[in-house]
Amino acid sequence: EGTGPDRTGSQPAFLSKMIAQFSYLLADMAATHFETRRHSDDTRIDESSTLLSEPFEGTWLSPQLVAQKLGISYESFRKRFVKRLGESPAHFQKRRRIEHACSAIYQNALTFQQLADQLGFCDVFHFSKAFRQITGEPPSVYRKRALGEGPNTNSHKE
């Protein structure tokens, strides 16, 4: 009943109904695919921010390597990352590394050279430069403030 040609042998009504149902199904599938893809992109970016925030197996992954791990081109990854988080993957990672440094400096546990090594900077100069770019002050001034020391105290040197 209603699934084949009518009693007069005519099929146009049946075909129209089937085409309409098929069109609805295709539209529904397309909408579901779009939502799944958008959710998948959001999940990828969330995963990438985790990979960029912490050392992975003892080393900090470059944004290019994170994009490769996610199976997308770096340029596509960078654009999606900026759209979702408002900053480039490289700046995000630099900021997170300096946040780790601030925490370690506050705890007064490591030298600046040790921090530079631990955070994946090639040397203490580059660490200090990145620190100043993110915080607005050199790590030595930050350490003095964090430890409540006066401006003339030289107990911690870069």
Summary of the structure (lengths in Angstrom):
residues: 158
radius of gyration: 27.9
end to end distance: 85.9
largest distance: 102.4
contacts: 384
relative contact order: 0.07
helix: 68%
strand: 1%
